[in-house]
Amino acid sequence: MEVLRVYVNLTGWLEVTSGNRVVKMLPFEGTCDGPYFKGTILQGGVDTQKTDLEGNGTLSARYMIDGVDCEGNNCRMFIENNAKTNSTTTPTIITDSPALKWLETANLQGRLEFPDGKLNIVIETIED
């Protein structure tokens, strides 16, 4: 079941290359929408990608979203989304919304979509 769809807009690019690794930091902004929460990504969201020369690597995106929960209450959500390169992501959500506390212990996975060349992150619950 889809919980949240995050619409990402990359705003920059920082990179360090060593003899055997590349590290990229991709700051971003955007919005999110879903049946339980709607909001805007706050300044400071960043995706950190570490890749070796063979193309194997990891990513870790961290961001806060300010918005409204399914009960109409203002709230915030912190999301950390980790993955090995080219795989589904493992999101962790922390929120101050009592109505959304279940997301903190839910079994979640994320997937990347690229409609019209833009990046969307779709966070879904998965069966145990």
MOPAC internal coordinates of N, CA, C and O (Angstrom, degrees):
PM7 1SCF
backbone

  N    0.0000 0     0.00 0     0.00 0    0    0    0
  C    1.4355 1     0.00 0     0.00 0    1    0    0
  C    1.5288 1   108.55 1     0.00 0    2    1    0
  O    1.2310 1   120.78 1   -48.70 1    3    2    1
  N    1.3254 1   116.12 1   131.30 1    3    2    1
  C    1.4599 1   120.63 1   179.12 1    5    3    2
  C    1.5275 1   109.89 1   -72.19 1    6    5    3
  O    1.2310 1   121.05 1   -51.17 1    7    6    5
  N    1.3271 1   115.60 1   128.83 1    7    6    5
  C    1.4582 1   122.78 1   179.86 1    9    7    6
  C    1.5204 1   110.58 1  -101.01 1   10    9    7
  O    1.2310 1   120.64 1   138.35 1   11   10    9
  N    1.3173 1   116.38 1   -41.65 1   11   10    9
  C    1.4521 1   120.93 1  -172.02 1   13   11   10
  C    1.5236 1   109.96 1  -156.92 1   14   13   11
  O    1.2310 1   120.84 1   -38.17 1   15   14   13
  N    1.3226 1   116.00 1   141.83 1   15   14   13
  C    1.4633 1   122.02 1   174.62 1   17   15   14
  C    1.5289 1   106.67 1  -122.22 1   18   17   15
  O    1.2310 1   121.21 1   -58.68 1   19   18   17
  N    1.3425 1   115.29 1   121.32 1   19   18   17
  C    1.4579 1   121.65 1  -177.48 1   21   19   18
  C    1.5314 1   107.99 1  -105.24 1   22   21   19
  O    1.2310 1   121.05 1   -54.32 1   23   22   21
  N    1.3304 1   115.60 1   125.68 1   23   22   21
  C    1.4659 1   122.63 1   179.81 1   25   23   22
  C    1.5273 1   107.37 1  -100.06 1   26   25   23
  O    1.2310 1   120.71 1   -70.90 1   27   26   25
  N    1.3320 1   116.25 1   109.10 1   27   26   25
  C    1.4576 1   122.48 1  -170.91 1   29   27   26
  C    1.5287 1   110.90 1   -98.75 1   30   29   27
  O    1.2310 1   121.54 1   -44.46 1   31   30   29
  N    1.3342 1   114.67 1   135.54 1   31   30   29
  C    1.4627 1   121.67 1   173.32 1   33   31   30
  C    1.5269 1   107.21 1  -123.92 1   34   33   31
  O    1.2310 1   120.44 1   -72.42 1   35   34   33
  N    1.3519 1   116.76 1   107.58 1   35   34   33
  C    1.4632 1   120.69 1   179.53 1   37   35   34
  C    1.5220 1   109.45 1   -67.81 1   38   37   35
  O    1.2310 1   120.53 1   -43.01 1   39   38   37
  N    1.3387 1   116.59 1   136.99 1   39   38   37
  C    1.4634 1   120.60 1  -176.03 1   41   39   38
  C    1.5254 1   113.40 1  -116.63 1   42   41   39
  O    1.2310 1   119.92 1  -179.06 1   43   42   41
  N    1.3148 1   117.76 1     0.94 1   43   42   41
  C    1.4591 1   119.67 1  -179.23 1   45   43   42
  C    1.5096 1   111.65 1   179.21 1   46   45   43
  O    1.2310 1   121.57 1     9.22 1   47   46   45
  N    1.3289 1   114.60 1  -170.78 1   47   46   45
  C    1.4547 1   120.04 1  -175.52 1   49   47   46
  C    1.5100 1   108.60 1  -163.42 1   50   49   47
  O    1.2310 1   120.00 1   -55.63 1   51   50   49
  N    1.3341 1   117.61 1   124.37 1   51   50   49
  C    1.4579 1   123.31 1   173.79 1   53   51   50
  C    1.5154 1   107.66 1  -123.09 1   54   53   51
  O    1.2310 1   119.91 1   -36.04 1   55   54   53
  N    1.3398 1   117.77 1   143.96 1   55   54   53
  C    1.4633 1   119.51 1  -175.52 1   57   55   54
  C    1.5189 1   111.02 1  -146.92 1   58   57   55
  O    1.2310 1   121.23 1   -37.86 1   59   58   57
  N    1.3409 1   115.26 1   142.14 1   59   58   57
  C    1.4608 1   123.46 1   170.58 1   61   59   58
  C    1.5237 1   106.40 1  -129.29 1   62   61   59
  O    1.2310 1   121.00 1   -50.39 1   63   62   61
  N    1.3404 1   115.70 1   129.61 1   63   62   61
  C    1.4615 1   120.83 1   178.84 1   65   63   62
  C    1.5215 1   108.35 1  -118.94 1   66   65   63
  O    1.2310 1   120.95 1   -52.56 1   67   66   65
  N    1.3404 1   115.78 1   127.44 1   67   66   65
  C    1.4596 1   120.17 1   174.57 1   69   67   66
  C    1.5231 1   106.98 1  -108.86 1   70   69   67
  O    1.2310 1   120.38 1    10.00 1   71   70   69
  N    1.3185 1   116.88 1  -170.00 1   71   70   69
  C    1.4635 1   119.75 1  -179.94 1   73   71   70
  C    1.5133 1   113.92 1   -64.73 1   74   73   71
  O    1.2310 1   119.81 1   154.37 1   75   74   73
  N    1.3349 1   117.97 1   -25.63 1   75   74   73
  C    1.4608 1   119.24 1  -175.85 1   77   75   74
  C    1.5267 1   114.95 1  -135.97 1   78   77   75
  O    1.2310 1   119.81 1  -176.22 1   79   78   77
  N    1.3348 1   117.96 1     3.78 1   79   78   77
  C    1.4718 1   120.38 1   179.70 1   81   79   78
  C    1.5180 1   110.89 1  -144.83 1   82   81   79
  O    1.2310 1   122.02 1   -25.51 1   83   82   81
  N    1.3208 1   113.74 1   154.49 1   83   82   81
  C    1.4560 1   121.45 1   172.88 1   85   83   82
  C    1.5237 1   107.27 1  -125.85 1   86   85   83
  O    1.2310 1   120.30 1   -47.37 1   87   86   85
  N    1.3236 1   117.02 1   132.63 1   87   86   85
  C    1.4548 1   122.25 1   175.55 1   89   87   86
  C    1.5226 1   107.29 1  -119.29 1   90   89   87
  O    1.2310 1   121.32 1   -52.42 1   91   90   89
  N    1.3294 1   115.08 1   127.58 1   91   90   89
  C    1.4598 1   121.16 1   177.95 1   93   91   90
  C    1.5160 1   108.94 1  -121.48 1   94   93   91
  O    1.2310 1   121.19 1   -40.38 1   95   94   93
  N    1.3149 1   115.33 1   139.62 1   95   94   93
  C    1.4636 1   120.89 1   172.32 1   97   95   94
  C    1.5206 1   106.60 1  -119.31 1   98   97   95
  O    1.2310 1   121.46 1   -57.02 1   99   98   97
  N    1.3389 1   114.80 1   122.98 1   99   98   97
  C    1.4522 1   121.79 1  -175.48 1  101   99   98
  C    1.5244 1   109.34 1  -116.90 1  102  101   99
  O    1.2310 1   119.52 1   -83.27 1  103  102  101
  N    1.3302 1   118.52 1    96.73 1  103  102  101
  C    1.4590 1   119.39 1   176.07 1  105  103  102
  C    1.5192 1   110.59 1   -68.57 1  106  105  103
  O    1.2310 1   120.81 1   -30.33 1  107  106  105
  N    1.3300 1   116.06 1   149.67 1  107  106  105
  C    1.4581 1   118.85 1  -178.76 1  109  107  106
  C    1.5196 1   111.39 1  -150.51 1  110  109  107
  O    1.2310 1   121.97 1   -15.97 1  111  110  109
  N    1.3161 1   113.83 1   164.03 1  111  110  109
  C    1.4580 1   123.55 1   172.94 1  113  111  110
  C    1.5155 1   106.55 1  -133.43 1  114  113  111
  O    1.2310 1   120.08 1    -0.91 1  115  114  113
  N    1.3137 1   117.45 1   179.09 1  115  114  113
  C    1.4576 1   119.05 1   177.53 1  117  115  114
  C    1.5145 1   112.37 1   155.95 1  118  117  115
  O    1.2310 1   121.70 1    13.57 1  119  118  117
  N    1.3122 1   114.35 1  -166.43 1  119  118  117
  C    1.4557 1   122.24 1  -179.80 1  121  119  118
  C    1.5196 1   108.62 1  -133.61 1  122  121  119
  O    1.2310 1   120.90 1    -8.66 1  123  122  121
  N    1.3323 1   115.89 1   171.34 1  123  122  121
  C    1.4516 1   120.58 1   174.46 1  125  123  122
  C    1.5170 1   109.45 1  -143.95 1  126  125  123
  O    1.2310 1   121.88 1   -22.37 1  127  126  125
  N    1.3197 1   114.00 1   157.63 1  127  126  125
  C    1.4513 1   120.56 1  -176.19 1  129  127  126
  C    1.5299 1   107.78 1  -151.62 1  130  129  127
  O    1.2310 1   120.62 1   -32.72 1  131  130  129
  N    1.2867 1   116.41 1   147.28 1  131  130  129
  C    1.4499 1   120.61 1   177.08 1  133  131  130
  C    1.5149 1   110.07 1  -179.70 1  134  133  131
  O    1.2310 1   120.36 1    -1.99 1  135  134  133
  N    1.3218 1   116.92 1   178.01 1  135  134  133
  C    1.4606 1   119.93 1  -177.87 1  137  135  134
  C    1.5263 1   113.67 1   -70.79 1  138  137  135
  O    1.2310 1   119.92 1   163.56 1  139  138  137
  N    1.3518 1   117.76 1   -16.44 1  139  138  137
  C    1.4583 1   120.80 1  -174.97 1  141  139  138
  C    1.5218 1   114.03 1  -113.16 1  142  141  139
  O    1.2310 1   120.08 1   162.28 1  143  142  141
  N    1.3333 1   117.44 1   -17.72 1  143  142  141
  C    1.4616 1   120.99 1  -172.06 1  145  143  142
  C    1.5226 1   110.10 1  -159.83 1  146  145  143
  O    1.2310 1   121.20 1   -37.47 1  147  146  145
  N    1.3352 1   115.30 1   142.53 1  147  146  145
  C    1.4641 1   122.22 1   173.52 1  149  147  146
  C    1.5203 1   107.03 1  -135.10 1  150  149  147
  O    1.2310 1   120.30 1   -41.44 1  151  150  149
  N    1.3545 1   117.03 1   138.56 1  151  150  149
  C    1.4483 1   117.19 1  -178.95 1  153  151  150
  C    1.5108 1   114.19 1  -172.22 1  154  153  151
  O    1.2310 1   122.11 1     6.81 1  155  154  153
  N    1.3419 1   113.56 1  -173.19 1  155  154  153
  C    1.4573 1   123.34 1  -178.46 1  157  155  154
  C    1.5236 1   109.14 1  -124.85 1  158  157  155
  O    1.2310 1   120.75 1   -45.65 1  159  158  157
  N    1.3380 1   116.18 1   134.35 1  159  158  157
  C    1.4657 1   121.32 1   177.68 1  161  159  158
  C    1.5273 1   108.69 1   -68.76 1  162  161  159
  O    1.2310 1   121.06 1   -50.37 1  163  162  161
  N    1.3311 1   115.59 1   129.63 1  163  162  161
  C    1.4595 1   121.20 1   178.65 1  165  163  162
  C    1.5246 1   110.59 1   -79.41 1  166  165  163
  O    1.2310 1   120.77 1   -22.51 1  167  166  165
  N    1.3302 1   116.13 1   157.49 1  167  166  165
  C    1.4564 1   121.63 1   178.48 1  169  167  166
  C    1.5213 1   110.04 1   -55.34 1  170  169  167
  O    1.2310 1   120.33 1   -41.42 1  171  170  169
  N    1.3191 1   116.97 1   138.58 1  171  170  169
  C    1.4672 1   121.67 1   177.49 1  173  171  170
  C    1.5118 1   114.16 1   113.09 1  174  173  171
  O    1.2310 1   119.67 1   177.05 1  175  174  173
  N    1.3390 1   118.23 1    -2.95 1  175  174  173
  C    1.4588 1   119.99 1   176.62 1  177  175  174
  C    1.5199 1   110.39 1   -65.92 1  178  177  175
  O    1.2310 1   120.40 1   -45.52 1  179  178  177
  N    1.3346 1   116.83 1   134.48 1  179  178  177
  C    1.4696 1   119.79 1  -178.78 1  181  179  178
  C    1.5271 1   109.67 1  -148.61 1  182  181  179
  O    1.2310 1   121.44 1   -37.81 1  183  182  181
  N    1.3211 1   114.85 1   142.19 1  183  182  181
  C    1.4624 1   122.90 1   173.60 1  185  183  182
  C    1.5198 1   106.70 1  -109.41 1  186  185  183
  O    1.2310 1   120.40 1   -59.61 1  187  186  185
  N    1.3288 1   116.84 1   120.39 1  187  186  185
  C    1.4616 1   122.01 1   178.82 1  189  187  186
  C    1.5254 1   108.22 1  -104.78 1  190  189  187
  O    1.2310 1   120.85 1   -57.27 1  191  190  189
  N    1.3293 1   115.98 1   122.73 1  191  190  189
  C    1.4638 1   121.92 1  -178.20 1  193  191  190
  C    1.5169 1   109.47 1  -118.96 1  194  193  191
  O    1.2310 1   120.80 1   -51.44 1  195  194  193
  N    1.3418 1   116.07 1   128.56 1  195  194  193
  C    1.4674 1   122.25 1   177.46 1  197  195  194
  C    1.5184 1   107.22 1  -118.00 1  198  197  195
  O    1.2310 1   120.27 1   -55.11 1  199  198  197
  N    1.3268 1   117.10 1   124.89 1  199  198  197
  C    1.4646 1   121.48 1  -175.47 1  201  199  198
  C    1.5246 1   109.52 1  -133.93 1  202  201  199
  O    1.2310 1   120.71 1   -41.20 1  203  202  201
  N    1.3640 1   116.25 1   138.80 1  203  202  201
  C    1.4581 1   119.52 1   174.67 1  205  203  202
  C    1.5312 1   109.10 1   -90.81 1  206  205  203
  O    1.2310 1   120.50 1    -1.55 1  207  206  205
  N    1.3239 1   116.64 1   178.45 1  207  206  205
  C    1.4676 1   120.63 1  -175.59 1  209  207  206
  C    1.5235 1   113.59 1   -64.98 1  210  209  207
  O    1.2310 1   119.94 1   158.56 1  211  210  209
  N    1.3381 1   117.72 1   -21.44 1  211  210  209
  C    1.4655 1   121.61 1   178.09 1  213  211  210
  C    1.5257 1   112.11 1   -85.37 1  214  213  211
  O    1.2310 1   120.15 1   176.76 1  215  214  213
  N    1.3155 1   117.32 1    -3.24 1  215  214  213
  C    1.4622 1   120.89 1   179.73 1  217  215  214
  C    1.5176 1   114.23 1    91.58 1  218  217  215
  O    1.2310 1   119.95 1  -177.49 1  219  218  217
  N    1.3390 1   117.70 1     2.51 1  219  218  217
  C    1.4672 1   121.17 1   176.74 1  221  219  218
  C    1.5174 1   108.81 1   -82.81 1  222  221  219
  O    1.2310 1   120.86 1   -39.00 1  223  222  221
  N    1.3224 1   115.96 1   141.00 1  223  222  221
  C    1.4426 1   116.55 1  -179.79 1  225  223  222
  C    1.5022 1   113.65 1  -172.93 1  226  225  223
  O    1.2310 1   122.17 1     9.93 1  227  226  225
  N    1.3148 1   113.44 1  -170.07 1  227  226  225
  C    1.4589 1   121.66 1   179.52 1  229  227  226
  C    1.5192 1   109.24 1  -133.94 1  230  229  227
  O    1.2310 1   121.63 1   -19.44 1  231  230  229
  N    1.3290 1   114.49 1   160.56 1  231  230  229
  C    1.4517 1   119.75 1   171.65 1  233  231  230
  C    1.5117 1   108.18 1  -136.23 1  234  233  231
  O    1.2310 1   121.38 1   -28.52 1  235  234  233
  N    1.3243 1   114.96 1   151.48 1  235  234  233
  C    1.4522 1   121.55 1   176.83 1  237  235  234
  C    1.5215 1   107.76 1  -145.88 1  238  237  235
  O    1.2310 1   120.97 1   -69.72 1  239  238  237
  N    1.3281 1   115.75 1   110.28 1  239  238  237
  C    1.4591 1   121.09 1   177.53 1  241  239  238
  C    1.5178 1   108.37 1  -103.09 1  242  241  239
  O    1.2310 1   120.81 1   -45.11 1  243  242  241
  N    1.3343 1   116.06 1   134.89 1  243  242  241
  C    1.4624 1   121.57 1   179.37 1  245  243  242
  C    1.5125 1   108.36 1  -133.41 1  246  245  243
  O    1.2310 1   121.49 1   -47.82 1  247  246  245
  N    1.3425 1   114.76 1   132.18 1  247  246  245
  C    1.4557 1   118.47 1  -178.01 1  249  247  246
  C    1.5174 1   110.91 1  -162.15 1  250  249  247
  O    1.2310 1   121.32 1   -23.68 1  251  250  249
  N    1.3401 1   115.09 1   156.32 1  251  250  249
  C    1.4606 1   122.57 1   175.23 1  253  251  250
  C    1.5128 1   108.76 1  -114.09 1  254  253  251
  O    1.2310 1   121.70 1   -35.38 1  255  254  253
  N    1.3268 1   114.35 1   144.62 1  255  254  253
  C    1.4619 1   121.12 1  -179.17 1  257  255  254
  C    1.5231 1   108.20 1  -125.60 1  258  257  255
  O    1.2310 1   120.90 1   -46.85 1  259  258  257
  N    1.3140 1   115.88 1   133.15 1  259  258  257
  C    1.4606 1   122.73 1   176.19 1  261  259  258
  C    1.5153 1   107.29 1  -104.70 1  262  261  259
  O    1.2310 1   119.90 1   -51.46 1  263  262  261
  N    1.3362 1   117.80 1   128.54 1  263  262  261
  C    1.4527 1   118.01 1  -177.21 1  265  263  262
  C    1.5114 1   114.19 1  -169.26 1  266  265  263
  O    1.2310 1   121.65 1    27.93 1  267  266  265
  N    1.3312 1   114.44 1  -152.07 1  267  266  265
  C    1.4569 1   123.59 1  -175.50 1  269  267  266
  C    1.5211 1   108.63 1  -129.92 1  270  269  267
  O    1.2310 1   120.40 1   -48.02 1  271  270  269
  N    1.3396 1   116.84 1   131.98 1  271  270  269
  C    1.4647 1   120.22 1   179.48 1  273  271  270
  C    1.5329 1   111.28 1   -84.13 1  274  273  271
  O    1.2310 1   121.07 1     0.81 1  275  274  273
  N    1.3122 1   115.56 1  -179.19 1  275  274  273
  C    1.4665 1   122.52 1  -175.51 1  277  275  274
  C    1.5217 1   113.44 1   -66.16 1  278  277  275
  O    1.2310 1   119.79 1   166.69 1  279  278  277
  N    1.3379 1   118.01 1   -13.31 1  279  278  277
  C    1.4685 1   121.80 1   176.99 1  281  279  278
  C    1.5287 1   111.99 1   -99.04 1  282  281  279
  O    1.2310 1   120.52 1  -175.44 1  283  282  281
  N    1.3455 1   116.62 1     4.56 1  283  282  281
  C    1.4546 1   121.29 1   178.99 1  285  283  282
  C    1.5126 1   114.75 1    84.43 1  286  285  283
  O    1.2310 1   120.23 1  -167.70 1  287  286  285
  N    1.3405 1   117.16 1    12.30 1  287  286  285
  C    1.4593 1   121.23 1  -179.44 1  289  287  286
  C    1.5244 1   111.59 1   -93.81 1  290  289  287
  O    1.2310 1   120.74 1   -40.80 1  291  290  289
  N    1.3391 1   116.19 1   139.20 1  291  290  289
  C    1.4603 1   120.45 1   174.10 1  293  291  290
  C    1.5165 1   108.80 1   -66.41 1  294  293  291
  O    1.2310 1   120.84 1   -40.28 1  295  294  293
  N    1.3307 1   116.00 1   139.72 1  295  294  293
  C    1.4560 1   120.40 1  -179.80 1  297  295  294
  C    1.5219 1   109.54 1  -161.78 1  298  297  295
  O    1.2310 1   121.61 1    -5.42 1  299  298  297
  N    1.3122 1   114.52 1   174.58 1  299  298  297
  C    1.4636 1   121.55 1   175.44 1  301  299  298
  C    1.5185 1   109.50 1  -129.46 1  302  301  299
  O    1.2310 1   122.78 1   -24.01 1  303  302  301
  N    1.3310 1   112.28 1   155.99 1  303  302  301
  C    1.4491 1   120.49 1   179.18 1  305  303  302
  C    1.5313 1   107.85 1  -135.70 1  306  305  303
  O    1.2310 1   120.42 1   -43.78 1  307  306  305
  N    1.3296 1   116.80 1   136.22 1  307  306  305
  C    1.4651 1   122.12 1   170.79 1  309  307  306
  C    1.5220 1   106.52 1  -107.59 1  310  309  307
  O    1.2310 1   120.69 1   -46.70 1  311  310  309
  N    1.3324 1   116.30 1   133.30 1  311  310  309
  C    1.4678 1   120.93 1   178.05 1  313  311  310
  C    1.5193 1   108.62 1  -125.62 1  314  313  311
  O    1.2310 1   121.05 1   -48.92 1  315  314  313
  N    1.3271 1   115.60 1   131.08 1  315  314  313
  C    1.4579 1   122.58 1   168.77 1  317  315  314
  C    1.5211 1   105.96 1  -118.01 1  318  317  315
  O    1.2310 1   120.95 1   -56.84 1  319  318  317
  N    1.3144 1   115.80 1   123.16 1  319  318  317
  C    1.4554 1   121.93 1  -174.60 1  321  319  318
  C    1.5204 1   107.97 1  -121.34 1  322  321  319
  O    1.2310 1   119.75 1   -68.15 1  323  322  321
  N    1.3443 1   118.08 1   111.85 1  323  322  321
  C    1.4627 1   123.02 1  -176.67 1  325  323  322
  C    1.5183 1   111.17 1  -114.69 1  326  325  323
  O    1.2310 1   121.15 1   -30.03 1  327  326  325
  N    1.3409 1   115.40 1   149.97 1  327  326  325
  C    1.4685 1   119.68 1   178.49 1  329  327  326
  C    1.5159 1   110.39 1  -164.82 1  330  329  327
  O    1.2310 1   121.90 1   -20.44 1  331  330  329
  N    1.3044 1   113.97 1   159.56 1  331  330  329
  C    1.4576 1   119.89 1   162.79 1  333  331  330
  C    1.5147 1   105.46 1   -82.24 1  334  333  331
  O    1.2310 1   120.31 1   -31.02 1  335  334  333
  N    1.3186 1   117.01 1   148.98 1  335  334  333
  C    1.4598 1   120.82 1  -176.89 1  337  335  334
  C    1.5244 1   110.66 1   -53.41 1  338  337  335
  O    1.2310 1   120.64 1   -42.06 1  339  338  337
  N    1.3150 1   116.38 1   137.94 1  339  338  337
  C    1.4686 1   124.41 1   176.66 1  341  339  338
  C    1.5223 1   113.78 1    63.72 1  342  341  339
  O    1.2310 1   120.22 1  -143.01 1  343  342  341
  N    1.3204 1   117.19 1    36.99 1  343  342  341
  C    1.4611 1   119.60 1   175.62 1  345  343  342
  C    1.5259 1   108.90 1  -138.12 1  346  345  343
  O    1.2310 1   121.04 1    -4.28 1  347  346  345
  N    1.3233 1   115.61 1   175.72 1  347  346  345
  C    1.4631 1   118.42 1   175.34 1  349  347  346
  C    1.5178 1   108.78 1   -67.03 1  350  349  347
  O    1.2310 1   120.71 1   -23.50 1  351  350  349
  N    1.3070 1   116.25 1   156.50 1  351  350  349
  C    1.4580 1   120.93 1  -177.67 1  353  351  350
  C    1.5277 1   110.38 1   -99.92 1  354  353  351
  O    1.2310 1   121.62 1   -18.94 1  355  354  353
  N    1.3213 1   114.50 1   161.06 1  355  354  353
  C    1.4555 1   121.62 1   176.07 1  357  355  354
  C    1.5259 1   107.81 1  -115.88 1  358  357  355
  O    1.2310 1   120.18 1   -80.48 1  359  358  357
  N    1.3319 1   117.25 1    99.52 1  359  358  357
  C    1.4612 1   119.95 1  -179.92 1  361  359  358
  C    1.5259 1   112.50 1   -84.87 1  362  361  359
  O    1.2310 1   121.60 1   -35.83 1  363  362  361
  N    1.3215 1   114.54 1   144.17 1  363  362  361
  C    1.4590 1   123.09 1   169.93 1  365  363  362
  C    1.5183 1   106.39 1  -119.33 1  366  365  363
  O    1.2310 1   120.47 1   -48.98 1  367  366  365
  N    1.3268 1   116.70 1   131.02 1  367  366  365
  C    1.4585 1   121.46 1  -178.22 1  369  367  366
  C    1.5250 1   109.27 1  -120.22 1  370  369  367
  O    1.2310 1   121.08 1   -44.64 1  371  370  369
  N    1.3367 1   115.54 1   135.36 1  371  370  369
  C    1.4602 1   123.05 1   172.42 1  373  371  370
  C    1.5255 1   106.19 1  -126.53 1  374  373  371
  O    1.2310 1   120.49 1   -46.80 1  375  374  373
  N    1.3364 1   116.68 1   133.20 1  375  374  373
  C    1.4606 1   120.01 1  -176.05 1  377  375  374
  C    1.5236 1   111.26 1  -142.12 1  378  377  375
  O    1.2310 1   121.21 1   -25.50 1  379  378  377
  N    1.3422 1   115.30 1   154.50 1  379  378  377
  C    1.4592 1   119.91 1   174.17 1  381  379  378
  C    1.5240 1   111.75 1   -96.40 1  382  381  379
  O    1.2310 1   119.95 1  -171.58 1  383  382  381
  N    1.3335 1   117.69 1     8.42 1  383  382  381
  C    1.4618 1   122.28 1   179.16 1  385  383  382
  C    1.5294 1   110.72 1   -88.90 1  386  385  383
  O    1.2310 1   119.48 1   -61.25 1  387  386  385
  N    1.3392 1   118.60 1   118.75 1  387  386  385
  C    1.4656 1   119.89 1   175.57 1  389  387  386
  C    1.5338 1   111.99 1   -58.59 1  390  389  387
  O    1.2310 1   119.83 1   145.48 1  391  390  389
  N    1.3197 1   117.92 1   -34.52 1  391  390  389
  C    1.4670 1   121.00 1  -178.87 1  393  391  390
  C    1.5264 1   112.61 1   -69.58 1  394  393  391
  O    1.2310 1   120.28 1   158.65 1  395  394  393
  N    1.3425 1   117.08 1   -21.35 1  395  394  393
  C    1.4714 1   120.49 1  -177.17 1  397  395  394
  C    1.5253 1   113.44 1  -110.48 1  398  397  395
  O    1.2310 1   119.72 1  -171.64 1  399  398  397
  N    1.3304 1   118.13 1     8.36 1  399  398  397
  C    1.4678 1   121.38 1  -179.58 1  401  399  398
  C    1.5250 1   112.29 1   -55.65 1  402  401  399
  O    1.2310 1   120.04 1   151.02 1  403  402  401
  N    1.3292 1   117.54 1   -28.98 1  403  402  401
  C    1.4687 1   121.40 1  -179.71 1  405  403  402
  C    1.5272 1   111.44 1   -60.07 1  406  405  403
  O    1.2310 1   119.81 1   155.23 1  407  406  405
  N    1.3382 1   117.96 1   -24.77 1  407  406  405
  C    1.4685 1   120.72 1   179.19 1  409  407  406
  C    1.5261 1   112.01 1   -67.50 1  410  409  407
  O    1.2310 1   120.09 1   156.17 1  411  410  409
  N    1.3263 1   117.44 1   -23.83 1  411  410  409
  C    1.4589 1   121.09 1  -179.11 1  413  411  410
  C    1.5281 1   112.41 1   -68.31 1  414  413  411
  O    1.2310 1   120.06 1   156.48 1  415  414  413
  N    1.3317 1   117.49 1   -23.52 1  415  414  413
  C    1.4688 1   120.91 1  -179.88 1  417  415  414
  C    1.5303 1   112.54 1  -118.67 1  418  417  415
  O    1.2310 1   120.16 1  -178.58 1  419  418  417
  N    1.3152 1   117.30 1     1.42 1  419  418  417
  C    1.4692 1   120.53 1  -179.20 1  421  419  418
  C    1.5290 1   110.85 1   -70.30 1  422  421  419
  O    1.2310 1   120.92 1   -28.88 1  423  422  421
  N    1.3188 1   115.85 1   151.12 1  423  422  421
  C    1.4618 1   122.50 1   175.35 1  425  423  422
  C    1.5327 1   106.59 1   -83.69 1  426  425  423
  O    1.2310 1   120.51 1   -74.40 1  427  426  425
  N    1.3355 1   116.63 1   105.60 1  427  426  425
  C    1.4569 1   121.88 1  -172.64 1  429  427  426
  C    1.5269 1   111.56 1  -117.27 1  430  429  427
  O    1.2310 1   121.11 1   -26.92 1  431  430  429
  N    1.3161 1   115.49 1   153.08 1  431  430  429
  C    1.4554 1   120.99 1   168.88 1  433  431  430
  C    1.5184 1   107.82 1  -142.37 1  434  433  431
  O    1.2310 1   121.37 1   -25.17 1  435  434  433
  N    1.3217 1   114.98 1   154.83 1  435  434  433
  C    1.4476 1   120.25 1   178.94 1  437  435  434
  C    1.5160 1   110.24 1  -121.12 1  438  437  435
  O    1.2310 1   121.55 1   -25.38 1  439  438  437
  N    1.3096 1   114.64 1   154.62 1  439  438  437
  C    1.4716 1   120.06 1   174.00 1  441  439  438
  C    1.5117 1   107.87 1  -139.64 1  442  441  439
  O    1.2310 1   121.60 1   -27.91 1  443  442  441
  N    1.3155 1   114.54 1   152.09 1  443  442  441
  C    1.4570 1   120.78 1  -179.27 1  445  443  442
  C    1.5154 1   109.56 1   -98.47 1  446  445  443
  O    1.2310 1   120.68 1   -42.47 1  447  446  445
  N    1.3119 1   116.31 1   137.53 1  447  446  445
  C    1.4622 1   122.80 1   173.75 1  449  447  446
  C    1.5160 1   107.94 1  -126.51 1  450  449  447
  O    1.2310 1   120.42 1   -29.21 1  451  450  449
  N    1.3272 1   116.80 1   150.79 1  451  450  449
  C    1.4557 1   121.80 1  -177.68 1  453  451  450
  C    1.5266 1   111.67 1  -129.85 1  454  453  451
  O    1.2310 1   119.69 1  -117.55 1  455  454  453
  N    1.3393 1   118.20 1    62.45 1  455  454  453
  C    1.4674 1   119.09 1   178.08 1  457  455  454
  C    1.5265 1   110.31 1   -70.13 1  458  457  455
  O    1.2310 1   120.99 1   -47.60 1  459  458  457
  N    1.3128 1   115.71 1   132.40 1  459  458  457
  C    1.4723 1   121.16 1   178.54 1  461  459  458
  C    1.5238 1   112.60 1    52.68 1  462  461  459
  O    1.2310 1   119.93 1  -146.55 1  463  462  461
  N    1.3471 1   117.74 1    33.45 1  463  462  461
  C    1.4541 1   121.92 1   177.99 1  465  463  462
  C    1.5202 1   115.02 1    75.09 1  466  465  463
  O    1.2310 1   119.64 1  -175.08 1  467  466  465
  N    1.3192 1   118.28 1     4.92 1  467  466  465
  C    1.4694 1   122.07 1   178.20 1  469  467  466
  C    1.5214 1   108.63 1  -100.53 1  470  469  467
  O    1.2310 1   120.47 1   -23.37 1  471  470  469
  N    1.3249 1   116.70 1   156.63 1  471  470  469
  C    1.4655 1   121.50 1  -178.45 1  473  471  470
  C    1.5134 1   111.19 1   -98.46 1  474  473  471
  O    1.2310 1   120.93 1   -53.56 1  475  474  473
  N    1.3298 1   115.82 1   126.44 1  475  474  473
  C    1.4596 1   123.33 1   170.17 1  477  475  474
  C    1.5219 1   107.66 1  -119.17 1  478  477  475
  O    1.2310 1   120.65 1   -38.90 1  479  478  477
  N    1.3240 1   116.37 1   141.10 1  479  478  477
  C    1.4570 1   121.88 1   172.27 1  481  479  478
  C    1.5197 1   106.28 1  -111.79 1  482  481  479
  O    1.2310 1   120.73 1   -58.82 1  483  482  481
  N    1.3209 1   116.21 1   121.18 1  483  482  481
  C    1.4544 1   121.48 1  -179.51 1  485  483  482
  C    1.5276 1   107.71 1  -105.59 1  486  485  483
  O    1.2310 1   120.83 1   -59.83 1  487  486  485
  N    1.3346 1   116.02 1   120.17 1  487  486  485
  C    1.4639 1   121.29 1   179.20 1  489  487  486
  C    1.5236 1   107.86 1  -105.09 1  490  489  487
  O    1.2310 1   121.36 1   -51.61 1  491  490  489
  N    1.3462 1   115.01 1   128.39 1  491  490  489
  C    1.4700 1   121.41 1  -175.33 1  493  491  490
  C    1.5177 1   110.18 1  -131.49 1  494  493  491
  O    1.2310 1   120.93 1   -25.32 1  495  494  493
  N    1.3168 1   115.83 1   154.68 1  495  494  493
  C    1.4469 1   120.17 1   169.34 1  497  495  494
  C    1.5213 1   107.30 1   -82.30 1  498  497  495
  O    1.2310 1   121.13 1   -31.04 1  499  498  497
  N    1.3344 1   115.44 1   148.96 1  499  498  497
  C    1.4637 1   120.05 1   176.50 1  501  499  498
  C    1.5215 1   108.55 1  -127.02 1  502  501  499
  O    1.2310 1   121.61 1   -27.56 1  503  502  501
  N    1.3139 1   114.52 1   152.44 1  503  502  501
  C    1.4591 1   120.99 1  -179.95 1  505  503  502
  C    1.5185 1   109.73 1   -67.77 1  506  505  503
  O    1.2310 1   120.65 1   -38.88 1  507  506  505
  N    1.3172 1   116.37 1   141.12 1  507  506  505
  C    1.4702 1   120.92 1   175.98 1  509  507  506
  C    1.5032 1   110.60 1   -73.59 1  510  509  507
  O    1.2310 1   120.10 1   180.00 1  511  510  509

